[in-house]
Amino acid sequence: MDRVVNEYFYWLLNFVCDSEEQQLYSELLAHLYNTEFYWIIDLDENRASWGIALRDEFGDRMNITMYERSCLNGPCNMLELLVSLSKQVDNVLYDDAYGERYSKWFWYMINSLGINWTDETFIEGIFNEKMRIFMERKFCMDGSGSLFWLPECNFDCRKVQIWAQKCKFESDFIKNEGL
């Protein structure tokens, strides 16, 4: 079963990181995978369900038996959340000129969370505090410290679901940078 968990972890990483990033950020990526995503705004449960749905996508694509999939259980983790959101953002902001840009959206969220640390600079205590700030909605009103920093935002990001922040990010991106 450890084989399936390991394969799943690297399957997730391959959406958002190249091999060099996987080496440089191995501590961060492992901690994201091992950190449970919890929410205090009810509708954010839907984002967790997207993350968990990646397990079935993995199982189906990799022909993993239902028995083997049983080791991929428990709540959504932060890596699953970020990968699923990267895919959702790309569904809206896809551009034929660039192809899939899952990694662009993933690293945007990593930067917005303030956790873009290589193994040389990774500090577990600070990582845990940043995750607590995000999940308990203690980040800045404009979303800095959360998944989507929205400098042009006209609402308090701490009080709306992640979906609303994501939609605002997408509309701002289209307005400011186009597809």
N, C-alpha and C positions, 0 to 999 in steps of 0.2 A: 504493500500500500504506500510505503514511502516513495516508491518509484512514481506512482501516479501523482502524488502531491508535488514532487519535484518537477515532473513533466508539466504539470499545470502551471506552476510558478513561472517556468521559463516560457511556456506558451503565452502567458499574460505579458511577460516582459517583451517578447518579440513584437507585440503590437506597438510598443511605445519607446523602446530603447534599442540602439544598435549594440553590438558586442562590446565596443569600447565603453559605452555608457554603462553597460551592465557591470563591467569591471570597476570603473571609477566610482560608481554609486552603489556598490553591492550592499553596504551597510544600510543605507537609506531604503533601498528597494526591499530588502529582507524585513526591515522594521515596518514598512508600509504593509507588507503581506501579513505580518504577525500582529497588526494593530486592528482591533475590532472597530468598525464604524458604528457609532450610535448617534441618535438624533433626539432633538427635543421639540422639533416642529413635526407634527404628525405626518404631513405629506412627504417628508424626506424619507419615510419608510419605502416609498416607491423607488427612490434612487438606490436604496439597498437591494431591493428586489431585482433591479437591473444588474447589479454586481453579481448577485447570486446566480442569475440566469446565465452568466458566462460559463458556469460549471457545466451546464447542459450543452452549451455550444461546443465547449472543449470535448466533452464526452462523445458527442455526435461526430464531430470532425475527426477525432483521433480513434474512433471505434473502441472506446473504453466501455467495458461491460457495466451494467447497473451495479453489480457487486463491487467492482473496483471504484466506481464513482462514490460509493458510500463513504469513503474516507474524506471526500470533499464536502464536509458538512459544517454546520455552525453558521454564525452570523456573517454578514458581508464584512470583508476586511477593506482597509483603505486602498490597497492596490486595486482590488476589484472595482471599487467605487470610481477611482480615477481612470481606469481603463474603460469602464463602461461609459463614463461621461465623455471621454475623449472620442469614443466611437459615435456617441450621440451628437456631439458638437460637429464632428466631421460629416454626419448625415446632412446637416443644415449648411455647413460652410464648404462642402466639397467643391473643388475646382479642377476640371480636367487638366488644366495647365500644370498642376502640382500633384495630382493623384491623392491618395490617402495621406492625411497629415495628422494621424493620431498622435504622433510624438510631439508635434508642435503644440497641440492643445494640452497634452499631458504635462509638458515642461512649463507651459504657461501656468497651469494650476500649481505645480511644485513651487514656482517662483512666487505666486500670489500667497501661498501658504507660508513662504519665508523659510523653506527647508531645502534649498538647492545646495546641498553639502556633499562633497566627495568624501570618500572614506577617510581622507586625511583630516577633514574638518568636522566630521560627524560627531555629535555629542548626544548620547541617548537621553539624558535628562532634559535638554533643550528641545529635542524632538518630541518627547512626551508632553512637554508643556505646550508646544505649538499645536499638537493634536487636541489637547484639552481645550485650548482657546478656540480652535475651530469648531469642535463638536458641541461645546457649551455656549457658542454664539457670543464669545467675549472679544471678537475681532472688531476692527474699525467699522464705522457706519458705511463707508464706501466699499466694504468687502476686503480691504487689505487685511491679510491674515486668514482669509477664507479661500475658497476655490477660485473665486472670480473677483478680482479687484476691478471695480467699476468707477473710475474717477469722475465720470459724467453722470453719475447716478442721482436720481431725484427721489429715491426712497431709502429707508434704512435697511441695508442688506441683512442685518441681524434679525429682522422681524419677518422675513419672507423665506419661502422654501428655496432650496437649491435650484429647482426648476426655473423659478422666476429670475434668479441671478443668471443662470445659463442663458435664458432667452434674451435678457438685457445685454449680456456679453456678445451674443451673436448679432443682435441688431446694431450695437455700437461698432462691432468689427466691420459689418457690411457698410455702415455709414462712413466710417473713417478710412478703411483700407480696401473695401470692395472684396470681391471673392478672388 
